[in-house]
Amino acid sequence: MDCIFCKIANGDIPADVVYEDDEIMAFRDLSPQAPVHVLIIPKKHIASLDEAGTDGELLGHLMTKTCEIAAGLGLENGYRVVNNCGEDGMQTVRHIHFHLLGGRKMGWPPG
């Protein structure tokens, strides 16, 4: 598969990993949009949230671990979790991923 996030999850491409278990991985974004910007992915290839189908347990695990990752990165004052889905949602990599952003006050509206 020619998916960059699958290659990162398999260890074929190096990343600054901040968390990893058997099912998910979190690593620092190469183009951070906040002082803390981590991408959290399932190791299983799922193209987008629209295609998650029966993977609710995996996504639940990912979201639960997101809270732990945020705490471990010192984001006690808050953080934002973003999922871009599809072309209009600006999803640039067709592997479901969540952006964990923090370390500064977030603006609203985000778009």
Secondary structure, DSSP 8 states (H G I E B T S, - for coil): ---HHHHHHTTSS---EEEE-SSEEEEE-SS-SSSEEEEEEESS----GGG-TT-HHHHHHHHHHHHHHHHHTT-TT-EEEE---TTTTT--SSS--EEEEESS---SS--
